[in-house]
Amino acid sequence: MLLQNYLLDSAERYPDSPVLLYGGKTVSYRELISAACSVAKWLNDLDLERGFRGAILTEDPFEYFAAYFGTLMAGGVVVGLNTQTSRRALSYTINDSDASVLLANKKYSRVISASLEDVKGLKALAMSGKGPPDIMEKVPCEDFGSVLSGGFLPSDIRQAWRSPCELAQIIYTSGTTGSPKGVMLSHLALRANTRSIIEYLDISRNDRVMAVLPFFYSYGNSIMLTHVAAGASLSVNQNFMYPNVILEQMKEHEVTGLSGVPSTFSILLHRSAIRQYRFPSLRYVTQAGAPMSPIVAVELKKVFPDVKIFIMYGQTEASARLSYLPPEDIERKPGSVGIPIPGVELELLDQDGQLVPRGEKGEIVARGDNIMSGYWRRPDETDKVLRSTGLWTGDLAWQDKDGYFYIVSRKSDIIKSGSHRIGPQEIEDVIMEHPAVSEVAVIGIPDEILDEKIKACVVLKPRVQCTEKELRKHCRAILPAYKVPHVIEFHEELPRTSTGKIKRAALRQGG
């Protein structure tokens, strides 16, 4: 079975059910399959090679979904592009993936036009609205709206044969350090991840998730696939500048699920009127993307006392998900990322590949059908993380006596202070316990004597005051002296990637 069969099957079973609700629009499965087939027909007519890369640049969920599944139907490989882009970033990704086609929204026409000066190999472009003359001079340009409205059905198109083991998608890492790498995910890997998530979240056609994460992002991609596979619906609003608007949409659309990263819930808890709302249909909340502070998890549980809260851990290299904390364990196992998802095995190994005892720190190594095929055209970097023992995640953790995992840090985030090797997560969790703190990131900064000093970058809750002295006193009462931050710096907000991850490198550089 291939990923496009999720849409084909759901459209056949539930043609008139809504798949997308956004911006006052409702899109049915019947409408989406027609648009996807029309995209596939246009791509087939271009006579591209099997396995061509089809890049997608749009914030419109109907355009994105249709382009995504249409590309797969035509035998292509999807490359979702970050919508917070620039000339350099866009041309890099198109060139690195060797994309043959680009399907884009007209709002990106200026950056596309500039990027085409640097891009090689692009054979065709579909852009909503009439393409600007300067673009049409460089590459053949079709009206994306006309492509979507072709009115074709599955019986009208030729679907290229692909093996489930073949590549379905390249997802580029967020690039917090260095150039983004293309993570290669097969149909098999994404199917395994989708099947497992549907199982432990118990997603059915009756579910409607509030989708606030971008679909080019691994987490957002898994939300799209799981809900389309189940014949469910997605209520989409990815503008978090006005969180109360999100809450109103959740109430209006009677959503049953909400998925976010830590910053999503920090904003909702401290910068919205969420405590004034009731969501009787909401049955689950999921969180991933970075560790969630136990104090935030407890606060979230108070806001949603009757809702199942799933704290999850994963990587793009694992098609998204590796572990989850069962909701009933959220108070019993504070700070844990739980147990492996169905179909995944996790071990903690030392640098020599030997199992570490329970309670001791090791690197998480994962095995399962959901693991990536490798990094696109980067065999040396692939060999560093894909070994005979599995996927070496770069995440350091320990296991308790019940087998539950606790993330310590990324190997690259370890702070080397004097003779100590310090993971920032414990310090962040302690600082988050202070009632004035909304968010925090702990990093190492250069020091002539210690090698690195500990620096805490803190965001306070709105209209709340707190001094550096107060926070340091709080830390001294809980942490050993060598883990107390040497520097505490207050920020209005923390720099983040478009997918919500904190840019620690930018903080180290004073950003």
C-alpha positions as CSV (number, residue, x, y, z in Angstrom):
1,M,0.0,0.0,0.0
2,L,1.2,3.5,-0.9
3,L,0.5,6.8,1.0
4,Q,-1.9,8.1,-1.7
5,N,-4.2,5.1,-0.9
6,Y,-5.1,6.9,2.3
7,L,-6.8,9.6,0.3
8,L,-8.1,7.3,-2.3
9,D,-9.7,5.0,0.2
10,S,-11.2,7.7,2.5
11,A,-12.6,9.5,-0.5
12,E,-14.3,6.3,-1.7
13,R,-15.7,5.6,1.8
14,Y,-16.6,9.1,2.9
15,P,-16.8,11.3,-0.2
16,D,-19.0,14.0,1.4
17,S,-17.3,14.1,4.7
18,P,-15.2,17.2,5.4
19,V,-11.4,16.8,5.3
20,L,-10.4,20.4,5.7
21,L,-12.1,23.4,7.5
22,Y,-10.2,26.7,7.4
23,G,-10.8,30.3,6.6
24,G,-14.6,29.9,6.5
25,K,-14.2,27.1,3.9
26,T,-15.1,23.4,4.0
27,V,-13.4,20.9,1.7
28,S,-14.9,17.4,1.3
29,Y,-12.9,14.3,0.5
30,R,-14.7,14.3,-2.9
31,E,-13.3,17.7,-3.7
32,L,-9.8,16.9,-2.4
33,I,-9.5,13.7,-4.4
34,S,-10.6,15.5,-7.6
35,A,-8.0,18.2,-7.1
36,A,-5.3,15.7,-6.3
37,C,-6.1,13.7,-9.4
38,S,-6.0,16.9,-11.4
39,V,-2.5,17.7,-10.1
40,A,-1.4,14.1,-10.9
41,K,-2.8,14.5,-14.5
42,W,-0.9,17.7,-15.0
43,L,2.3,16.1,-13.7
44,N,1.8,13.0,-15.9
45,D,1.5,15.2,-18.9
46,L,4.9,16.7,-18.2
47,D,6.4,13.2,-18.8
48,L,8.7,13.3,-15.8
49,E,10.9,10.5,-14.6
50,R,9.6,8.1,-12.0
51,G,10.7,9.4,-8.6
52,F,10.9,13.0,-9.7
53,R,10.9,15.5,-6.8
54,G,7.9,17.8,-6.6
55,A,8.4,20.8,-4.3
56,I,5.4,22.5,-2.6
57,L,5.4,26.1,-1.3
58,T,2.0,27.2,0.1
59,E,0.3,27.9,3.4
60,D,-3.1,27.1,1.9
61,P,-4.0,23.6,3.2
62,F,-6.2,22.7,0.2
63,E,-3.4,23.5,-2.2
64,Y,-0.9,21.7,0.0
65,F,-2.9,18.5,0.4
66,A,-3.8,18.4,-3.3
67,A,-0.2,18.9,-4.4
68,Y,1.0,16.4,-1.8
69,F,-1.2,13.5,-2.8
70,G,-1.2,14.5,-6.5
71,T,2.6,14.3,-6.6
72,L,2.5,10.8,-5.0
73,M,-0.1,9.6,-7.5
74,A,2.1,10.7,-10.4
75,G,5.0,8.7,-9.0
76,G,6.9,11.6,-7.5
77,V,8.6,12.4,-4.2
78,V,7.2,15.2,-2.1
79,V,9.4,18.0,-0.9
80,G,7.4,20.4,1.4
81,L,9.1,23.8,1.5
82,N,9.4,26.0,4.6
83,T,7.0,28.9,4.0
84,Q,9.2,31.3,6.1
85,T,11.8,31.3,3.3
86,S,14.2,33.6,1.5
87,R,15.9,33.6,-1.9
88,R,18.9,31.7,-0.5
89,A,16.9,29.2,1.5
90,L,14.5,28.5,-1.4
91,S,17.1,28.1,-4.0
92,Y,19.2,25.9,-1.7
93,T,16.3,23.4,-1.1
94,I,15.2,23.3,-4.7
95,N,18.8,22.7,-5.9
96,D,19.7,20.3,-3.2
97,S,16.6,18.1,-3.8
98,D,17.0,18.5,-7.6
99,A,13.3,19.3,-7.8
100,S,11.7,19.1,-11.3
101,V,8.5,20.9,-10.5
102,L,7.3,23.6,-8.0
103,L,3.7,24.0,-7.0
104,A,3.3,27.4,-5.2
105,N,1.0,30.1,-4.0
106,K,1.2,33.4,-5.7
107,K,2.2,35.2,-2.4
108,Y,5.7,33.7,-2.9
109,S,6.1,35.0,-6.5
110,R,8.7,37.6,-5.5
111,V,11.0,35.2,-3.7
112,I,10.5,32.6,-6.4
113,S,11.4,35.0,-9.1
114,A,14.6,35.9,-7.3
115,S,15.4,32.3,-6.6
116,L,15.1,31.3,-10.2
117,E,18.3,33.2,-10.9
118,D,20.1,30.5,-8.8
119,V,18.0,27.4,-9.5
120,K,18.9,24.7,-11.9
121,G,16.8,21.8,-13.2
122,L,13.3,23.2,-12.6
123,K,11.2,22.1,-15.5
124,A,7.8,23.5,-14.7
125,L,6.0,25.7,-12.2
126,A,2.3,25.9,-11.1
127,M,1.4,29.1,-9.3
128,S,-2.0,30.2,-8.2
129,G,-3.0,33.2,-10.3
130,K,-1.3,34.2,-13.5
131,G,2.5,33.9,-13.2
132,P,4.5,37.2,-13.4
133,P,6.2,37.7,-16.8
134,D,9.7,37.6,-15.3
135,I,8.9,34.1,-13.9
136,M,7.4,32.9,-17.2
137,E,10.5,33.9,-19.0
138,K,12.6,31.6,-16.9
139,V,10.4,28.5,-16.5
140,P,7.1,27.3,-18.0
141,C,4.4,28.5,-15.6
142,E,0.8,27.1,-15.3
143,D,-2.1,28.6,-13.2
144,F,-2.2,26.4,-10.1
145,G,-5.9,27.2,-9.7
146,S,-6.6,25.8,-13.1
147,V,-4.6,22.7,-12.4
148,L,-6.6,22.1,-9.2
149,S,-9.9,22.6,-10.9
150,G,-9.4,20.1,-13.7
151,G,-12.2,17.9,-12.4
152,F,-10.3,14.6,-12.9
153,L,-11.1,11.4,-11.0
154,P,-8.9,8.4,-10.1
155,S,-10.2,6.5,-13.2
156,D,-8.9,9.4,-15.4
157,I,-5.2,9.3,-14.4
158,R,-2.3,6.9,-14.8
159,Q,-0.8,6.1,-11.5
160,A,2.9,5.3,-11.6
161,W,3.9,2.0,-10.0
162,R,6.0,2.4,-6.9
163,S,7.2,-0.1,-4.3
164,P,6.4,0.7,-0.7
165,C,10.1,0.6,0.0
166,E,10.7,3.5,-2.5
167,L,11.0,7.1,-1.5
168,A,7.8,9.0,-0.8
169,Q,9.0,12.2,0.8
170,I,12.1,14.3,1.6
171,I,11.6,16.4,4.8
172,Y,14.3,19.0,5.4
173,T,15.5,19.4,9.0
174,S,14.9,22.9,10.4
175,G,18.6,23.7,10.2
176,T,19.2,25.2,13.7
177,T,22.9,24.6,13.0
178,G,24.5,24.2,9.5
179,S,22.6,23.6,6.3
180,P,19.3,21.7,6.4
181,K,19.6,18.0,5.6
182,G,17.0,16.2,3.5
183,V,15.6,13.2,5.5
184,M,14.5,10.5,3.1
185,L,11.3,8.7,4.1
186,S,9.8,5.8,2.2
187,H,6.1,4.9,1.8
188,L,6.8,2.0,4.2
189,A,8.3,4.3,6.9
190,L,5.5,6.8,6.8
191,R,2.8,4.1,6.8
192,A,4.4,2.4,9.8
193,N,4.4,5.7,11.7
194,T,0.9,6.6,10.7
195,R,-0.5,3.2,11.7
196,S,1.2,3.3,15.1
197,I,-0.1,6.8,15.9
198,I,-3.6,6.0,14.9
199,E,-3.4,3.0,17.2
200,Y,-2.3,4.7,20.4
201,L,-4.4,7.8,19.9
202,D,-7.4,5.8,18.7
203,I,-8.1,8.2,15.8
204,S,-11.3,7.5,13.9
205,R,-13.3,9.2,11.2
206,N,-15.2,10.9,14.0
207,D,-12.2,12.9,15.0
208,R,-11.4,16.5,14.1
209,V,-8.0,17.8,15.0
210,M,-7.0,21.5,15.5
211,A,-4.0,21.7,13.2
212,V,-1.8,24.6,14.1
213,L,1.5,23.2,12.9
214,P,2.9,23.6,9.3
215,F,2.4,20.5,7.1
216,F,6.0,20.7,5.7
217,Y,7.1,20.0,9.3
218,S,7.4,16.3,10.3
219,Y,4.9,16.7,13.2
220,G,2.4,18.5,11.0
221,N,3.0,15.9,8.2
222,S,2.0,13.1,10.6
223,I,-1.1,14.9,11.7
224,M,-2.1,15.2,8.0
225,L,-1.5,11.5,7.2
226,T,-3.1,10.1,10.3
227,H,-6.3,12.0,9.9
228,V,-6.6,11.5,6.1
229,A,-5.9,7.8,6.7
230,A,-8.7,7.6,9.2
231,G,-11.2,9.6,7.1
232,A,-11.2,12.3,9.8
233,S,-11.1,16.1,9.6
234,L,-8.6,18.8,10.1
235,S,-9.5,22.3,11.3
236,V,-6.6,24.4,10.2
237,N,-5.2,27.7,11.5
238,Q,-1.5,28.2,11.6
239,N,-1.4,31.8,12.7
240,F,-0.7,31.9,16.4
241,M,-0.3,35.6,16.7
242,Y,-4.0,35.7,17.9
243,P,-4.4,32.6,20.1
244,N,-7.9,33.5,21.1
245,V,-8.9,33.1,17.5
246,I,-7.6,29.6,17.6
247,L,-9.7,28.9,20.7
248,E,-12.8,30.3,19.0
249,Q,-12.2,28.0,16.0
250,M,-11.7,25.0,18.3
251,K,-15.0,25.7,19.9
252,E,-16.9,26.4,16.7
253,H,-15.6,23.3,14.9
254,E,-16.0,21.1,18.0
255,V,-12.5,19.7,17.7
256,T,-11.6,16.4,19.4
257,G,-7.9,16.8,19.3
258,L,-5.2,19.5,19.6
259,S,-1.5,19.0,18.7
260,G,1.3,21.4,19.4
261,V,4.9,22.0,20.4
262,P,5.9,23.4,23.9
263,S,5.6,27.0,22.7
264,T,2.0,26.3,21.5
265,F,1.0,25.4,25.0
266,S,3.1,28.2,26.7
267,I,1.2,30.8,24.6
268,L,-2.2,29.2,25.3
269,L,-1.5,29.0,29.0
270,H,0.0,32.5,29.5
271,R,-1.2,34.6,26.6
272,S,-4.7,33.6,25.9
273,A,-8.1,33.3,27.6
274,I,-8.1,29.5,27.5
275,R,-9.3,29.2,31.1
276,Q,-12.5,31.0,30.1
277,Y,-13.3,28.3,27.4
278,R,-14.9,24.9,27.6
279,F,-14.3,22.3,24.9
280,P,-16.8,19.4,25.6
281,S,-15.7,17.5,22.4
282,L,-12.0,17.6,23.1
283,R,-10.7,14.1,24.0
284,Y,-6.9,14.3,23.5
285,V,-4.0,16.7,23.4
286,T,-0.6,15.8,21.9
287,Q,2.8,17.5,22.4
288,A,6.1,16.9,20.8
289,G,8.9,18.8,19.1
290,A,10.9,19.4,22.3
291,P,10.7,18.3,25.9
292,M,7.7,19.6,27.9
293,S,8.5,20.9,31.4
294,P,6.7,18.8,34.1
295,I,5.3,22.1,35.5
296,V,3.7,23.0,32.2
297,A,2.3,19.5,31.9
298,V,0.6,19.8,35.3
299,E,-0.8,23.2,34.4
300,L,-2.1,21.9,31.1
301,K,-3.8,19.0,33.0
302,K,-5.6,21.6,35.3
303,V,-6.9,23.4,32.2
304,F,-8.0,20.1,30.5
305,P,-8.8,17.9,33.5
306,D,-10.9,15.4,31.5
307,V,-8.7,15.3,28.4
308,K,-6.1,12.7,27.6
309,I,-2.7,14.4,27.3
310,F,0.0,12.6,25.3
311,I,3.6,13.8,25.8
312,M,5.6,12.4,22.8
313,Y,9.1,12.2,21.6
314,G,10.5,11.6,18.1
315,Q,12.6,12.9,15.2
316,T,12.1,13.7,11.5
317,E,14.5,10.7,10.9
318,A,11.9,8.4,12.5
319,S,9.0,9.7,10.3
320,A,8.0,11.7,13.4
321,R,7.4,9.5,16.4
322,L,9.4,7.2,18.7
323,S,7.8,7.2,22.1
324,Y,4.8,8.5,24.0
325,L,3.8,8.9,27.7
326,P,0.4,7.2,28.3
327,P,-1.9,9.9,29.7
328,E,-2.5,8.0,32.9
329,D,1.2,8.3,33.7
330,I,1.6,12.0,33.3
331,E,1.6,12.6,37.1
332,R,3.2,9.3,38.0
333,K,6.2,9.8,35.6
334,P,6.8,13.6,35.5
335,G,9.4,14.6,32.9
336,S,9.3,11.2,31.1
337,V,8.7,10.8,27.3
338,G,7.3,7.4,28.1
339,I,7.6,4.1,26.3
340,P,8.2,3.1,22.6
341,I,5.3,3.5,20.2
342,P,3.9,0.3,18.8
343,G,6.4,-1.2,16.3
344,V,9.4,0.6,17.6
345,E,12.3,-0.7,19.8
346,L,14.4,1.8,21.8
347,E,17.7,1.1,23.6
348,L,20.2,3.2,25.5
349,L,23.8,2.5,24.3
350,D,27.2,3.9,25.3
351,Q,29.7,5.2,22.7
352,D,31.0,1.7,22.2
353,G,27.5,0.4,21.4
354,Q,27.0,-1.4,24.7
355,L,23.7,-1.3,26.7
356,V,23.8,1.0,29.7
357,P,22.3,-0.1,33.0
358,R,18.9,1.2,34.1
359,G,19.3,4.6,35.7
360,E,22.5,5.5,33.8
361,K,22.8,7.9,30.8
362,G,23.1,6.6,27.2
363,E,22.2,7.6,23.7
364,I,18.8,6.6,22.4
365,V,19.1,4.1,19.5
366,A,15.9,3.3,17.6
367,R,14.8,0.4,15.4
368,G,11.5,0.0,13.4
369,D,9.9,0.3,10.0
370,N,9.4,4.0,10.5
371,I,13.2,4.8,10.4
372,M,14.5,6.9,7.5
373,S,16.3,5.6,4.5
374,G,19.1,8.1,5.1
375,Y,20.0,11.7,4.3
376,W,19.5,12.8,0.7
377,R,22.8,12.6,-1.1
378,R,24.8,12.7,2.2
379,P,26.1,9.1,2.6
380,D,28.8,10.1,5.1
381,E,26.3,11.8,7.4
382,T,23.9,8.9,6.9
383,D,26.6,6.4,8.0
384,K,27.2,8.4,11.2
385,V,23.6,7.8,12.5
386,L,22.3,4.7,10.6
387,R,24.3,1.8,11.9
388,S,23.8,-1.9,12.3
389,T,22.3,-1.3,15.8
390,G,19.7,1.2,14.5
391,L,19.2,5.0,14.3
392,W,21.5,6.8,16.7
393,T,19.3,9.7,17.6
394,G,21.9,12.0,19.2
395,D,19.6,12.3,22.3
396,L,20.9,11.4,25.7
397,A,18.5,9.8,28.1
398,W,18.1,7.4,31.0
399,Q,15.5,4.7,31.8
400,D,13.8,4.1,35.1
401,K,13.1,0.7,36.6
402,D,9.8,0.5,34.7
403,G,11.4,1.1,31.4
404,Y,10.2,4.7,30.9
405,F,12.6,7.1,29.1
406,Y,13.7,10.5,30.4
407,I,15.6,12.8,27.9
408,V,18.6,14.5,29.3
409,S,19.7,16.6,26.3
410,R,20.9,16.5,22.8
411,K,24.6,15.5,22.7
412,S,25.3,18.8,20.9
413,D,23.5,20.8,23.7
414,I,25.7,19.3,26.5
415,I,27.4,22.2,28.5
416,K,31.1,21.5,29.3
417,S,31.6,23.5,32.5
418,G,34.9,22.8,34.3
419,S,35.0,19.1,34.9
420,H,31.3,18.7,34.6
421,R,29.1,17.7,31.6
422,I,25.7,19.2,32.2
423,G,22.5,18.6,30.3
424,P,20.3,21.8,30.1
425,Q,17.0,20.0,30.6
426,E,17.2,19.6,34.4
427,I,18.1,23.3,34.9
428,E,15.3,24.4,32.5
429,D,12.8,22.2,34.5
430,V,13.9,23.8,37.8
431,I,13.6,27.4,36.4
432,M,10.2,26.6,35.0
433,E,9.0,25.7,38.5
434,H,9.3,29.4,39.4
435,P,5.8,31.0,39.2
436,A,7.1,34.0,37.2
437,V,8.6,32.1,34.3
438,S,6.9,31.4,31.0
439,E,9.7,29.9,29.0
440,V,13.4,29.2,29.4
441,A,16.4,28.0,27.3
442,V,19.7,27.1,29.0
443,I,22.9,27.2,26.9
444,G,26.7,27.2,27.4
445,I,28.7,30.3,26.6
446,P,32.5,30.6,26.3
447,D,34.5,31.1,29.4
448,E,38.3,31.3,29.8
449,I,38.4,29.4,33.0
450,L,35.4,27.0,32.9
451,D,35.4,26.5,29.1
452,E,31.7,27.2,29.2
453,K,29.5,29.1,31.7
454,I,25.8,28.3,32.1
455,K,23.4,30.9,30.8
456,A,19.7,30.9,31.2
457,C,17.6,32.8,28.7
458,V,14.2,33.5,30.4
459,V,10.8,34.8,29.2
460,L,8.6,36.0,32.1
461,K,4.8,35.7,32.2
462,P,3.0,38.8,31.0
463,R,2.8,41.6,33.6
464,V,4.9,39.6,36.1
465,Q,8.2,40.9,37.5
466,C,11.2,38.9,38.7
467,T,14.9,39.6,39.2
468,E,18.0,37.7,38.3
469,K,18.7,37.5,42.0
470,E,15.4,35.9,42.8
471,L,15.8,33.3,40.0
472,R,19.3,32.4,41.1
473,K,18.1,32.0,44.7
474,H,15.4,29.7,43.5
475,C,18.0,27.6,41.6
476,R,20.4,27.4,44.5
477,A,17.6,26.0,46.7
478,I,17.2,23.0,44.3
479,L,20.3,22.5,42.1
480,P,23.8,21.6,43.1
481,A,26.1,24.6,42.9
482,Y,27.8,23.7,39.7
483,K,24.4,23.6,37.9
484,V,23.2,27.0,39.0
485,P,23.3,29.4,36.0
486,H,26.2,31.9,36.0
487,V,24.2,34.3,33.8
488,I,20.5,34.9,33.7
489,E,19.2,37.0,30.8
490,F,15.6,38.1,30.3
491,H,14.0,38.1,26.8
492,E,10.7,39.2,25.5
493,E,10.6,36.0,23.4
494,L,13.0,33.2,22.4
495,P,14.2,32.9,18.8
496,R,12.6,29.9,17.1
497,T,12.6,28.1,13.8
498,S,9.4,28.1,11.8
499,T,8.5,24.7,13.4
500,G,8.7,26.1,17.0
501,K,12.2,24.8,18.0
502,I,14.4,27.1,20.0
503,K,17.4,28.4,18.1
504,R,20.0,27.7,20.7
505,A,22.8,28.6,18.3
506,A,21.3,32.1,17.9
507,L,21.1,32.5,21.7
508,R,24.8,31.5,22.0
509,Q,25.6,34.2,19.4
510,G,23.6,36.8,21.4
511,G,20.5,36.6,19.3
